[in-house]
Amino acid sequence: MELREIKGLPDYSDIIELINAEWPPESEWGEKTEDEKVGEMIRSHNLKTDTVKYLFEDNRVIGFYRYTRWPRENPDPHKAHTLDIAILPSMQKQGLGGRLMADMIEDCRHKGFQQLLSRSMRNNRGSIKLHQSSGFTVYMETEDSIVWELNPQLQSFSAIRFGKLNPNPGK
């Protein structure tokens, strides 16, 4: 498996299966068409502040994450916020979400972020478990979601720790 950072604007239509996995029919985006979902991903993407990485297995994208400096307009960023993290349904329950989360935390730590925020919908048990097992604590709660926080500087995660994931291909 290989993790690659995607520079520029990703072609979100290439990962629509992942977007659908992240936003199933019962979610707030569930009733949107695939074109509407891709359009929203493009509209919400910020070239200056977003980081996107794809997880590949045999040249097939099986997972991805996206996070951003938060708030995006902050000229002296110390906070980041996850926007997306998803694994293909056929590849779930194998620890791959943990690999992606560990890499995201390490990337945030490397970039000097002191707070990483993330949100789980209350009905997404997998997301809640992932955040808990990754060291996040509850920052605040709303009627439909939990907002998590973690200080990447206090974590010592390495994607390598979770298996044979190559975050630096060619090295």
GIMO-V804732 format. One record per backbone hydrogen bond with DSSP energy under -1.0 kcal/mol. CO is the residue of the C=O (numbers start at 1). NH is the residue of the N-H. E is the energy in kcal/mol with one decimal. If there is no record, write none. Layout:
co:CO nh:NH e:E
co:CO nh:NH e:E
This chain:
co:1 nh:166 e:-1.7
co:2 nh:56 e:-3.6
co:4 nh:54 e:-2.7
co:10 nh:12 e:-1.5
co:11 nh:14 e:-2.1
co:12 nh:15 e:-1.1
co:13 nh:16 e:-1.1
co:15 nh:19 e:-2.1
co:16 nh:20 e:-2.8
co:17 nh:21 e:-1.6
co:18 nh:22 e:-2.2
co:19 nh:23 e:-2.1
co:24 nh:27 e:-2.5
co:27 nh:30 e:-1.1
co:29 nh:32 e:-2.1
co:33 nh:37 e:-2.3
co:34 nh:38 e:-2.6
co:35 nh:39 e:-2.5
co:36 nh:40 e:-2.2
co:37 nh:41 e:-2.3
co:38 nh:42 e:-2.4
co:39 nh:43 e:-2.8
co:40 nh:44 e:-2.5
co:46 nh:50 e:-2.6
co:51 nh:67 e:-2.1
co:52 nh:6 e:-2.9
co:53 nh:65 e:-2.2
co:54 nh:4 e:-2.6
co:55 nh:62 e:-3.2
co:55 nh:63 e:-1.2
co:56 nh:2 e:-2.3
co:57 nh:60 e:-1.3
co:60 nh:57 e:-2.4
co:62 nh:88 e:-2.6
co:63 nh:55 e:-3.1
co:64 nh:86 e:-2.4
co:65 nh:53 e:-2.2
co:66 nh:83 e:-3.2
co:66 nh:84 e:-2.1
co:67 nh:51 e:-3.0
co:68 nh:81 e:-2.4
co:71 nh:74 e:-2.0
co:78 nh:114 e:-2.8
co:78 nh:115 e:-1.6
co:79 nh:70 e:-2.9
co:80 nh:117 e:-2.9
co:81 nh:68 e:-2.1
co:84 nh:66 e:-2.5
co:86 nh:64 e:-2.1
co:88 nh:91 e:-2.0
co:89 nh:92 e:-1.1
co:95 nh:99 e:-1.5
co:96 nh:100 e:-2.4
co:97 nh:101 e:-2.7
co:98 nh:102 e:-2.6
co:99 nh:103 e:-2.1
co:100 nh:104 e:-2.5
co:101 nh:105 e:-2.7
co:102 nh:106 e:-2.3
co:103 nh:107 e:-2.7
co:104 nh:108 e:-2.5
co:105 nh:109 e:-2.6
co:106 nh:110 e:-2.7
co:107 nh:111 e:-1.8
co:108 nh:113 e:-2.1
co:109 nh:112 e:-1.4
co:115 nh:80 e:-2.6
co:116 nh:150 e:-1.2
co:117 nh:82 e:-2.6
co:118 nh:148 e:-3.6
co:120 nh:146 e:-2.8
co:121 nh:124 e:-2.2
co:123 nh:125 e:-1.0
co:124 nh:128 e:-2.1
co:125 nh:129 e:-2.6
co:126 nh:130 e:-2.3
co:127 nh:131 e:-2.5
co:128 nh:132 e:-2.4
co:129 nh:133 e:-2.7
co:130 nh:134 e:-1.2
co:131 nh:136 e:-2.2
co:132 nh:135 e:-1.3
co:137 nh:149 e:-2.4
co:140 nh:147 e:-3.0
co:144 nh:122 e:-2.6
co:145 nh:142 e:-2.9
co:146 nh:120 e:-2.7
co:147 nh:139 e:-3.2
co:147 nh:140 e:-1.7
co:148 nh:118 e:-1.7
co:149 nh:137 e:-2.5
co:150 nh:116 e:-3.0
co:151 nh:154 e:-1.7
co:158 nh:161 e:-1.1
co:159 nh:162 e:-1.1
co:160 nh:163 e:-2.0
co:163 nh:165 e:-1.6
co:166 nh:3 e:-1.7
co:168 nh:171 e:-1.5
